[in-house]
Amino acid sequence: MMKARPRDFIYTTDDLYFATTSYLHPEDRILSFLRYIPHKNGDRLKNGKKYAKVDSVQAYNYLQENYPEYLFECENSQTLMMGVPLDRVKGILTPHDRLKEIMKEDQSIPLLRKVVKVGETFHEKANIPYENMGISGSILPGLYNIESSDIDFVIYGLENHRRARATFKDIKDQDIFQSIGDDYWDKIFKKRIKDSALSFEEFCWYEKRKNNRGIIDGTLFDILATRNWEEIKGSWGDIRYENHGHVTLEATVKSALASFDNPAVYEVTDVKIMEGPPVTVDKVASFTHTYAGQAEEDERIIVKGKLERVIDSKNSYRVVVGTTRESIDEFIKIKDLHMD
């Protein structure tokens, strides 16, 4: 049986590279999103061949025109999704194996030297074992740009990820890790926020306290969370979701352990529905980076998003934020925010 989880890459028999998007998969394919395609004018080079990175619109168009068999109508979510059929999988590339490889290699490339430095720092300062680390993004399939690629550093295990961020918070701006400047946050704010949900000042306040991104020797790095195998429960199709319109509510965060997961999940309690049907909501899920890690335990939050009934043994409800890339009119915010 093929196993794959978020941050893994799938290399296919059609010379395509997909990034895995789920912990659970249908029996016949691995849920993943097209990232790199062979292209005569591509700016990424591997084994003498050029590849190009594609965004989500380009990815769907490319597959519809060339390889429609990678697209399927998902019953669980009632949407057109991407997934690599099992008979098209040539290899599963894992962040953990790639990091091991880089650590053994001659590190003459400065970008790869920085990857090793990030790993060594979390190993020594946060006491995280090397088997709970990896490297994803363009470095995983070897399609990075030496000058401009970021470092997508993976920490396996949700508690380990929490510890890595706490360590970054403690040691940033002292030696090896630096904070990100406001110029960068301004660029990200303009890219992500397309409504008035957050002001620039609020956006920066939230992003800085997440402690999940920093700079190492001039290169941006992300501290990404992926569950350990034993933290992954259930199987594909166990749970389905039914749309029940939109809702605005207030709630207290009971657990934020999975708030940097994929999707980000907050367990909530003491829920007060402000707009929408009077149902019992116990989780808030975010499919956008903007609202991952947005709130911590015991904080009172205001949430606006899509209400879904979770069709499983409990038949509870959740609120989904980030049903579109721009999350227009959907948000997670601390109720009484004091930015001091």
ABEGO torsion letter per residue (X at the ends): XBBBBBGBBBBBAAGBBBBBABABBBAABBBBBBABBBBAABABBBGGBBBBBBBAAAAAAAAAAABAAABBBBAAAGBBBBBBBAAABABBBBAAAAAAAAAABBBABAAAAAAAAAAAAAAAAAGBBAAABBBBEAAAAGABBAAABBBBBBBBEAAAAAAAAAAAAAABGABABBBBBAAAAAAAAAAABABAABBAAAAAAAAAAAGABBBBGGBBBBBBBBBBAAABBEBBGABBBBBAEBBBBBBBBABAAAAABOBBBBBBBGBBBABEBBBBBABBBBABAAABGABBBGBBBBBBBBBBBBBBAAGBBBBBBGABAAGBGBBBBBABBBBX
